[in-house]
Amino acid sequence: MKRIYTILSCLLLVGMLCIGLYALLALSLNVILGQAGIFHMGHAAFFAVGAYSTAILNTMHHWPIFLTMPVAGCAAALFALVVARPIIHLRGDYLLIVTIGIVEIVRIALTNNLFGLTGGANGIYGIARPSLFGMVFSSPKRQFYLIWTFTILTMFLFYVLEHSRFGRALNYIRYDDLAASGCGIDVTRYKLMAFTVGAFWAGMVGTLFAANIRTIEPTSFNFYESVILFAIVILGGSGSIAGVVLGAF
């Protein structure tokens, strides 16, 4: 009986870890899709850039996991800025199709061992566990506390962002970008900022994902993952932070 209880507890922790990671990714996508109303189904690409940045820095240059997190976020944000700038003027289904293509391009590039750094189809192995003040987050229970602490912090920060001037501008753009432009809002600039913020956070979540499973490969960042994230945001209610977390469950 005790063994069954232990197995069920482990399964519950693993399930909650998975939900926490999806909630974090969906919250970062919610800035782009839910608040700005940008039809974006390529979020797994930003997630991949962050995860691979952490894996490369940790396994090849022995950076601590938490130190790689802001670098992974910045790498994903820079990539988002580069790919979003030429396509941001597209609307609706056209933008959706282009972002799908971005995911596939990133996956193929990773599979082909980009610059000899990504390990090809085999991916990167041996990623370290995160540690803080000598405490290593190795057990499922410690990982649970880490990921859900980060999730709660993310919910709070995005709630503040939603009620800031930036968040209100994104909501105006979502309802009517032409009217928002007429009110003096630089629509292109705010859309690019939404892409950058969402990608930055997805990149940092990639760090948590890489440190959690310790092995990453291109198939972990396919189009299907982007579909799941898109569905979570839509299911939870676009723009609703609590709804997105509920959708992740």
VENSUL-V771413 format. One line per field, one symbol per residue. psi: psi as a letter, one per 30 degrees, with the letter a starting at -180 (. if undefined). A space follows every 50 residues. Layout:
# VENSUL-V771413
psi = ???
This chain:
# VENSUL-V771413
psi = eeeeeeeeeeeeeeeeeeeeeeeeeeeeeeeeeeefgkjjhgffeeeeee eeeeeeeeeeghkkefffeeeeeeeeeeeeeeffeffffllbeeeeeeee eeeeeeeeeeegikggffgbffaklgklkkkjhfjkieleeeeeeeefee eeeeeeefeeeegleeeeeeeeeeejfeeeefggkjeeeeeeeeeeeeee eeeeeeeeeefefgkkleffhleeeeeeeeeeeeefjkfjeeeeeeee.
